[in-house]
């Protein structure tokens, strides 16, 4: 077993462990402007894999990628009162350019509902132009007062979807489709995080939305992380921007809209959901490198063997990296790969060559065992799927073990402050109780049905509130 890297233990100081891991796994650095970050190659590789998996699902849902400007006229944001009020404290505003004061200040994109609607109002003329389903991969800026790398940064990367529909029902159903078939499918089946799907309370909705659907994940310390959201915007933005269409009946109608997004926050969620005191544990379906083949010694025969093995595993469809760096001690390399959370290490030395075996080290469950080299190409896909399933099971078991049903607000607060989630009837909590929780830095993460479904309305019978502390 490789010697464990020096990380602050989770049980001792979880935030410090998180920051230690980001630094020592070479995921990111703080940028020169407070609240910004530099994403290093390994961290960006995780984000690229997330992008690829998400993009496939987004396109399967019918949306096409486009791009809208980073700079938005300030007047656009003022057209939707609730929207500008919700984002005002976070805006970065440019007042000068080219050495001159601008005639109108421009806002650095915090989100794109306003500028998208300006163009939707030009592109949509009749019912034949609907539905209009657009997504963009971009960066956004929201001035963050309490930054934390990946979780809350002034600038972050994300995708944001924007759609226009002929009816309320079509928009509602599409927002739910993104929530379920794109986001939940990706987070459960690729990130291996057993998220809870729910509905935000009115106090927690996106500014300008009539309903917000959310996916909440429990992190290793019991806090919640909002992993993604899908919003029903109603006609709030189409009224402000006169985004209308000519119906089959020849009437001019407002479009019904959605917007939805996930971001580099998911990298933080990945770290906090699966990481342990030895570093990251990356789900095999996500991992940029699923298997690393390491040469134990600087020996020509060993080096040739690991390179050949790497080629054979790549040909079998496995994402492989060969580590044949002769100038770095084997122990140091093994620790570095363990820290980065690569699911499997295959270690080969002179004695392994003689016996026709290699040492198989599994990062997720732990442990090592010798395996016949000729069997690796057939064995590894099964091992990777087993480890993917194990991470998801551990995520689910942690959430279930640390979720408590309560009936009183004080009980819910105590559970959350102790590092768990509480379920309490929304009818017993209500908006007054939600405000009371907020005074102790506890929030209603989402509303769910008794059977775990997403309620159709805030006041649906049997609705439960999930209460927790959150990032």
C-alpha positions in Angstrom: 0.0 0.0 0.0 1.4 3.4 -0.9 2.1 5.7 1.9 -0.8 8.1 2.5 -0.2 11.7 1.5 -0.1 14.4 4.2 -3.7 15.7 4.2 -5.5 17.2 7.1 -7.9 14.4 8.2 -11.6 15.0 7.3 -12.7 14.3 10.8 -10.3 17.0 12.2 -11.0 19.8 9.8 -13.2 19.1 6.7 -12.7 22.5 5.0 -8.9 22.3 5.5 -8.9 18.8 4.1 -10.8 20.1 1.1 -8.3 22.8 0.4 -5.3 20.5 1.0 -6.6 18.0 -1.5 -7.2 20.7 -4.2 -3.7 21.9 -3.8 -1.9 18.5 -3.5 -3.9 16.8 -6.2 -3.0 19.7 -8.4 -6.6 20.5 -9.3 -6.6 24.3 -9.0 -4.9 27.4 -7.6 -6.4 30.7 -6.4 -6.3 33.4 -9.1 -4.7 36.8 -8.7 -8.1 38.5 -8.3 -9.9 37.5 -5.1 -12.5 34.8 -5.7 -11.1 33.7 -9.1 -9.4 30.4 -9.7 -6.9 28.8 -12.1 -8.0 25.3 -13.0 -4.9 23.1 -13.5 -4.8 20.4 -16.2 -5.9 17.4 -14.0 -8.8 19.5 -12.6 -9.7 20.7 -16.1 -9.6 17.1 -17.3 -12.3 16.3 -14.8 -14.4 19.2 -16.1 -13.9 18.2 -19.7 -15.2 14.7 -19.0 -18.2 16.3 -17.2 -18.8 18.6 -20.2 -18.6 15.7 -22.6 -21.1 13.5 -20.7 -23.5 16.5 -20.1 -23.3 17.7 -23.7 -24.4 14.3 -25.0 -27.4 14.3 -22.7 -28.3 17.9 -23.5 -28.2 17.2 -27.2 -30.3 14.1 -26.7 -32.9 16.3 -25.2 -33.0 18.3 -28.4 -31.0 21.4 -27.5 -28.3 22.9 -29.7 -25.2 24.8 -28.6 -24.8 28.5 -29.3 -22.9 31.4 -27.8 -24.0 34.8 -26.5 -21.8 37.8 -25.5 -20.0 38.2 -22.2 -21.0 41.9 -21.9 -24.7 42.7 -21.4 -26.1 46.3 -21.5 -27.1 47.2 -18.0 -30.6 48.3 -19.2 -31.4 44.7 -20.2 -31.2 43.5 -16.6 -33.6 46.3 -15.4 -36.4 45.0 -17.7 -37.2 42.2 -15.3 -37.5 43.7 -11.8 -37.2 40.5 -9.8 -34.3 39.3 -11.8 -32.2 42.5 -11.4 -33.1 42.7 -7.7 -31.9 39.1 -7.2 -28.5 39.6 -8.9 -27.7 43.3 -8.1 -25.4 42.5 -5.2 -23.3 40.1 -7.4 -22.9 42.2 -10.5 -19.6 43.3 -12.0 -20.2 46.4 -14.0 -17.9 47.9 -16.6 -18.1 51.8 -16.8 -15.0 52.5 -18.9 -13.6 51.1 -22.1 -11.0 52.2 -24.6 -10.0 55.0 -22.2 -13.4 56.6 -22.2 -16.5 56.4 -20.0 -19.2 54.2 -21.7 -22.5 55.8 -22.7 -24.2 52.9 -21.0 -22.5 50.7 -18.4 -22.3 47.0 -19.3 -22.6 44.0 -17.0 -20.2 41.1 -17.1 -22.5 38.1 -17.7 -24.0 36.7 -14.4 -26.4 34.6 -16.4 -27.9 35.1 -19.8 -31.7 35.2 -19.6 -31.9 38.9 -20.6 -29.6 38.9 -23.6 -31.0 35.5 -24.8 -34.5 36.9 -24.7 -33.4 39.9 -26.7 -32.5 37.5 -29.5 -35.3 35.1 -29.0 -37.7 38.0 -29.6 -36.0 38.4 -33.1 -35.8 34.7 -33.9 -39.3 33.6 -32.8 -42.0 34.8 -35.2 -44.6 32.0 -35.4 -45.5 28.7 -33.8 -43.3 27.0 -36.4 -40.2 28.4 -34.7 -41.1 26.6 -31.4 -39.8 25.0 -29.4 -36.5 26.9 -29.5 -33.9 24.9 -27.5 -30.5 26.5 -26.9 -27.6 25.8 -24.6 -24.3 27.5 -24.2 -21.0 26.6 -22.5 -19.5 29.7 -21.1 -18.1 31.6 -18.1 -20.0 33.8 -15.8 -19.1 36.4 -13.1 -20.9 36.8 -9.8 -19.0 38.9 -7.2 -18.5 36.4 -4.4 -18.0 37.7 -0.9 -16.9 34.3 0.6 -15.1 32.5 -2.1 -14.1 28.8 -2.0 -12.4 27.1 -4.9 -14.9 25.3 -7.2 -17.8 25.8 -4.8 -18.2 29.6 -4.8 -15.9 31.7 -7.1 -16.3 35.1 -8.6 -15.8 33.6 -12.1 -16.8 30.0 -12.9 -17.5 27.8 -15.9 -20.9 26.4 -16.6 -23.5 25.4 -19.2 -26.8 27.4 -19.3 -29.8 26.2 -21.3 -32.6 28.6 -22.5 -35.8 27.5 -24.2 -39.0 28.9 -25.5 -42.2 27.0 -25.9 -45.8 27.6 -27.1 -47.5 26.5 -23.8 -47.0 26.4 -20.1 -47.3 22.6 -20.1 -44.6 22.2 -22.7 -42.2 24.4 -20.8 -43.0 22.7 -17.5 -42.4 19.3 -19.0 -39.1 20.3 -20.6 -37.7 21.8 -17.4 -38.6 18.5 -15.7 -37.0 16.5 -18.5 -33.7 18.4 -18.1 -33.9 17.9 -14.3 -34.5 14.1 -14.6 -33.1 12.8 -17.9 -30.1 15.1 -18.2 -29.0 16.2 -14.7 -30.1 13.4 -12.5 -29.0 10.7 -15.0 -25.5 12.3 -15.2 -25.1 12.9 -11.5 -26.3 9.4 -10.4 -24.9 7.3 -13.2 -21.6 9.1 -14.0 -20.7 11.2 -10.9 -22.0 8.4 -8.6 -23.7 10.9 -6.3 -27.1 9.9 -5.1 -28.8 13.3 -5.4 -32.2 14.2 -4.1 -34.5 15.7 -6.7 -36.9 18.3 -5.4 -38.6 21.7 -5.7 -37.2 24.9 -4.3 -39.4 26.9 -1.9 -40.5 30.4 -3.1 -37.8 31.9 -1.0 -35.1 29.9 -2.7 -36.3 30.1 -6.3 -34.2 31.6 -9.0 -34.8 35.3 -9.4 -37.5 35.7 -12.1 -38.6 32.1 -12.1 -42.1 30.7 -11.2 -40.6 27.4 -10.2 -37.1 26.0 -9.6 -36.2 22.3 -9.6 -33.0 21.3 -7.8 -30.7 18.4 -7.3 -29.1 18.3 -3.8 -26.2 16.1 -2.9 -25.0 15.2 0.6 -21.3 15.9 1.0 -18.9 13.9 3.2 -19.5 16.2 6.2 -23.2 16.0 6.0 -23.8 19.4 4.4 -25.8 19.8 1.2 -24.6 21.1 -2.1 -26.9 22.3 -4.8 -25.6 20.4 -7.8 -27.8 21.9 -10.5 -31.1 23.7 -11.1 -33.8 23.8 -13.8 -36.2 26.7 -13.8 -39.7 27.4 -15.2 -39.7 31.1 -16.1 -43.3 31.3 -17.0 -43.8 34.4 -19.2 -41.8 36.8 -16.9 -39.0 37.4 -19.4 -41.1 37.1 -22.5 -43.3 39.9 -21.2 -40.3 42.1 -20.4 -38.7 41.5 -23.9 -41.9 41.1 -25.9 -40.9 37.6 -27.0 -44.1 36.5 -28.8 -45.2 34.2 -31.6 -48.1 34.0 -34.0 -50.2 31.0 -33.0 -52.0 28.6 -35.4 -55.1 30.6 -34.7 -53.4 33.8 -35.9 -53.1 35.3 -32.4 -50.0 36.9 -31.0 -49.0 34.9 -27.9 -46.2 35.2 -25.3 -43.7 32.3 -25.2 -43.3 30.2 -22.1 -39.7 29.7 -21.1 -37.1 27.6 -19.1 -33.5 28.0 -18.1 -31.2 25.5 -16.5 -27.6 25.2 -15.5 -24.8 23.2 -13.9 -21.2 24.4 -13.3 -17.7 23.7 -12.1 -19.3 23.5 -8.6 -19.8 19.8 -9.6 -16.0 19.3 -9.3 -16.3 20.5 -5.7 -19.2 18.1 -5.2 -17.1 15.2 -6.6 -14.3 16.0 -4.2 -16.5 16.3 -1.1 -18.7 13.3 -1.9 -16.0 10.7 -2.7 -12.7 11.9 -1.3 -11.1 10.3 1.7 -8.0 11.0 3.9 -5.8 9.6 1.1 -7.1 12.0 -1.6 -9.7 11.8 -4.4 -11.7 8.8 -5.5 -12.8 9.4 -9.1 -15.8 7.4 -10.4 -14.5 5.2 -13.3 -17.1 6.4 -15.8 -16.0 10.0 -15.2 -12.2 9.4 -14.8 -10.0 11.0 -17.5 -7.5 8.2 -16.5 -9.2 5.0 -15.5 -6.1 2.9 -15.2 -2.5 4.0 -14.8 0.2 1.4 -15.6 3.4 2.0 -13.5 6.9 0.8 -14.0 8.3 -0.1 -10.6 11.9 0.1 -11.7 14.0 1.8 -14.4 14.5 -1.5 -16.3 14.4 -1.8 -20.1 12.3 -4.9 -20.0 9.9 -3.5 -17.5 9.5 -0.2 -19.4 8.8 -2.1 -22.6 6.3 -4.3 -20.8 4.3 -1.4 -19.3 4.2 0.4 -22.6 3.0 -2.6 -24.4 0.4 -3.3 -21.7 -0.8 0.3 -22.0 -1.4 -0.1 -25.7 -3.3 -3.3 -25.2 -5.6 -1.8 -22.5 -6.2 1.3 -24.7 -7.2 -1.0 -27.6 -9.7 -2.6 -25.1 -11.4 0.7 -24.7 -9.9 1.7 -21.3 -8.6 5.2 -20.7 -5.0 4.5 -19.8 -1.9 6.4 -18.9 1.5 4.8 -18.7 3.8 6.1 -16.0 7.3 5.2 -17.0 9.1 8.2 -15.5 12.5 6.8 -14.5 13.5 10.0 -12.7 10.7 9.9 -10.1 10.8 7.2 -7.3 8.1 4.6 -7.6 6.7 5.4 -4.1 6.2 9.0 -4.9 4.4 8.3 -8.2 2.1 5.7 -6.5 1.2 8.3 -3.9 0.5 11.0 -6.5 -1.8 8.7 -8.4 -3.6 7.7 -5.3 -4.0 11.3 -4.3 -5.5 12.1 -7.8 -8.0 9.2 -7.3 -7.3 7.2 -10.4 -9.5 4.1 -10.0 -6.9 1.4 -10.7 -3.1 1.2 -10.7 -1.4 -1.7 -12.5 2.2 -2.0 -11.1 4.8 -3.9 -12.9 8.3 -4.8 -11.8 11.0 -7.3 -12.7 9.6 -10.1 -10.6 6.2 -9.5 -12.1 7.7 -10.0 -15.6 9.1 -13.4 -14.5 5.7 -14.6 -13.2 3.6 -13.1 -15.9 1.6 -11.1 -13.4 1.1 -7.5 -12.3 0.0 -5.9 -9.0 -3.6 -4.6 -9.2 -4.2 -1.7 -6.8 -7.8 -0.5 -6.5 -8.2 3.0 -5.2 -12.0 3.0 -4.5 -12.4 -0.1 -2.2 -8.7 -0.2 -1.4 -6.4 -3.3 -1.5 -3.9 -5.0 -3.8 -3.7 -8.4 -5.5 -1.5 -10.0 -8.2 -3.3 -10.6 -11.5 -2.2 -12.4 -14.6 -1.2 -9.8 -17.2 -3.0 -11.7 -20.0 -6.3 -11.4 -17.9 -6.2 -7.7 -17.4 -7.9 -6.5 -20.6 -10.9 -8.7 -19.8 -10.9 -8.1 -16.0 -10.5 -4.4 -15.8 -13.9 -3.3 -17.3 -15.7 -5.5 -14.7 -13.5 -4.0 -11.9 -14.3 -0.5 -13.0 -18.0 -1.1 -13.1 -17.9 -2.7 -9.6 -16.1 0.4 -8.2 -18.5 2.8 -9.9 -21.4 0.9 -8.3 -19.6 1.0 -4.9 -19.2 4.8 -4.9 -22.9 5.3 -5.7 -23.9 2.8 -3.0 -21.7 4.6 -0.4 -23.2 7.9 -1.4 -26.7 6.6 -1.0 -26.0 4.8 2.3 -24.4 8.0 3.8 -27.4 10.1 3.0 -29.9 7.6 4.2 -27.9 7.0 7.5 -27.7 10.8 8.2 -31.2 11.8 7.3 -33.7 12.0 10.2 -37.5 12.4 10.2 -38.6 15.1 12.6 -41.8 17.0 13.4 -40.5 20.2 15.2 -38.4 23.1 13.9 -35.9 22.9 16.8 -35.4 19.2 16.0 -34.7 20.0 12.4 -32.2 22.7 13.3 -30.4 20.4 15.7 -30.1 17.6 13.1 -28.7 20.1 10.5 -26.2 21.7 12.9 -25.0 18.2 13.9 -24.1 17.4 10.3 -27.2 15.7 9.0 -30.3 16.3 7.0 -33.8 16.5 8.5 -37.1 15.8 6.8 -40.1 17.7 8.2 -43.6 18.2 6.9 -43.6 21.5 4.9 -47.1 22.2 6.4 -45.5 22.2 9.9 -42.6 24.3 8.8 -43.9 26.9 6.4 -42.3 30.2 5.4 -42.1 31.4 9.0 -40.2 28.3 10.0 -38.0 28.6 7.0 -37.1 32.2 8.1 -36.4 30.9 11.6 -34.0 28.3 10.2 -32.1 30.9 8.2 -31.3 32.8 11.4 -29.1 29.8 12.4 -27.6 29.3 8.9 -29.8 26.4 8.1 -32.0 26.2 5.0 -34.7 24.3 3.3 -32.8 22.6 0.5 -35.9 21.4 -1.4 -39.4 20.1 -1.1 -40.1 16.4 -1.9 -43.1 14.1 -1.8 -43.4 11.4 0.8 -42.5 8.8 -1.9 -39.5 10.8 -2.9 -41.2 12.3 -6.0 -41.0 16.0 -6.9 -44.2 17.8 -5.8 -46.4 19.5 -8.4 -46.9 22.5 -6.1 -45.5 23.9 -2.9 -48.6 23.0 -1.0 -49.2 19.6 -2.4 -50.5 17.2 0.3 -47.7 15.2 2.1 -44.9 17.5 1.0 -41.7 17.2 3.1 -39.0 19.8 3.5 -35.3 18.7 3.4 -33.5 20.8 5.9 -29.7 21.1 6.1 -26.7 23.3 6.3 -25.3 24.0 2.8 -22.3 25.2 0.8 
